């Protein structure tokens, strides 16, 4: 019985460590093919800084489930994307069209 308890404790510790080490979307990301910077804040606000003299756009973000991000724009529209963080890369995939957008982390918020 004691061996089972230790095994369960080790498994729980490993699960907690894995959850804590998961990369966070919080910070700023430069779109790899467009002059756009996405910034995701801890308070679930986001901004899109679009280059070429266009205004900054903002809204809120939520993680609908693990790996699904919903961006709710201030104009009332929203977009749902699968996302994955791989090192300094953020990859958005549209579940509808399958189109992929790649971004590179430029600033990590503490």
HELIX and SHEET records of a PDB file:
HELIX    1   1 UNK A    2  UNK A   20  1                                  19    
SHEET    1   A 9 UNK A  27  UNK A  31  0                                        
SHEET    2   A 9 UNK A  36  UNK A  40 -1                                        
SHEET    3   A 9 UNK A  45  UNK A  50 -1                                        
SHEET    4   A 9 UNK A  57  UNK A  65 -1                                        
SHEET    5   A 9 UNK A  68  UNK A  73 -1                                        
SHEET    6   A 9 UNK A  78  UNK A  86 -1                                        
SHEET    7   A 9 UNK A  89  UNK A  94 -1                                        
SHEET    8   A 9 UNK A 100  UNK A 108 -1                                        
SHEET    9   A 9 UNK A  27  UNK A  31 -1                                        
END                                                                             
